[in-house]
Amino acid sequence: MSAASFSADWLQQREPFDAAARDRAAGGLQLQCRLAELRPTGARPWRVIDLACGTGANLRWLAPRLGGPQQWLVVDHDADLLRCWPERLAAAGGAPVDPDLALDMPIAFTGTGFDATIVRQQLDLMTGLETLPWHAADLVTASALLDLVGTAWLHRLVAASAASGVAMLMSLTVDGRHVWTPEDPMDAAVGALFDEHQRSEKGLGPALGPDAVAVLQSALEAVGYRVFSAASDWWLDGRESPQARALQCALIDGIGDAAGEQSRLQAPQVQAWQRRRRSMAPEAQLRVGHLDLLALPA
């Protein structure tokens, strides 16, 4: 396995909140303006590699903002997630595609101002990272990946990117901030246990967790990249929508379960925290800290 596994349902549940967070971060990154610096000349399409692509939320958000003709190579270790692409693209307004289409067969996804051709590839990113066509790419991107990887893997990513002079857009990396309103006396203790759990092995080396963006930025700047970052926080207000309440409850379950695994001794207190937090969710607010990073070659 090349990274932690996530269900298609979880990825679908978080997608609208990811998109809203990325919309806010795009202004801080001056994303449209800076991506324009990279735009291929003439009729040549954008060539994009999407790492740990899941069911395609990253492409669905980014392709309209790149604009024009595009060629995407999207890679993930989970073939089941890759098989979800035809259905998810059709739901996003793309043309119907045979859901049983072989993974190596191209898919077309067209919208206002853009036309993307997509090739899916099942790949273990621990063993296969350097086999990707780095020198053919204009941009390498990923969403919600970096906090799952280790230092050694991250430096391999930087080395491959720098050798080809490719730009990088890494979105929605957690930075360790969980701001709950109202507060609970166990918030800090549960958060500390969850942070410890995030740094465990996820398949790409001992995970960097909240430190990932800082480590990546330092490594990229050391090889001459211009690096920009902006907050892409989730804002989950249980009073606003059932979807926000549901995602907040999913996070309460996930954070609590991870914290309980990290300390069996404190598991009963963590479970009590979960019960209190779930009961508060209809009136509670949660801010989950994320960072987006854009790196442009010198």
C-alpha positions, 0 to 999 in steps of 0.5 A: 500500500502506498498511502492510507486508504479512504472510502469513496463515501468519505471523499464525497462527504468532504469534497464540498468543504474542500472546494470551499476551503480551496476557493478561499486559499486561491486568493491568498496564493494569487493562484490564477495569476501565478498559474498563468505564468506556467500556461503552455504556449500555442495549442499545447495542452497543460500536462498534469500529474495528480498524485493519490488522486482518489475519486477525482475531486482535485481534478474537478476543482482545478481543471476549470481554473487551469482552462484550455486543453489539458492532459491529466495522468491521475494515479492512486494505489486504490483501484476501487477509487479509480473505478469511481471516476466515470460516475463522479465525472458524469455527476459533475457534468461530464459526458456519460462514460462506461463505468467498466471502462478499463483503467488505462483507457482515456476519459474525456471531461469537458466544461466551460473553458476547458477540455481535459483528457484523463488517463488513470494509473494504479500505482504504489507511490512508495515504489513507483514515484520516480517512474512517472513521466516527470519531464513531460509534466507542467504541474504535479498536484495532490490534495490531502496527501502530504501529512500522510508521507514521511521526510524521505519520501517528501525529499524524493518528491522534491528531487523528482520535481526539481530535476524536471522543473515542474511546478507543484500545487499541494492542497489541503494539508492538515496543520494541526489546528482544531478550534472547537466552539464551545470548548470541552475540557478534553479538547487539548488532550484528545488533540495531542493524542490525535497528533501523535497518531497522525505521525505514525506509519501510513505507507510512505514512511513515518508521517510528517503530519502537521509539519509536512508543509514546513518541511516541503517548503524548506526543501523546495526553497533549497533547490530554488523554487519560489514557494507560496502558501495560504490557509485552506481551513475547513469551517464546519458550523453545525447550525448551518447545514446537515452536511456540516453537522455530519462531517463534524460528527465524522471527524469526532468519530475519526479523531476520537478513535485515533486518539483512543488507539494512541492511548488505551489508558485514556480511551474511556475519557476519549469515548466520553469526549466523543459522546459530549462532542456529538451531542454538541454538534448541532450547535457547535462550530469547528475550524480544521486547519489546512494549508495549500502550497504552490511552488514555481520553478526558478 
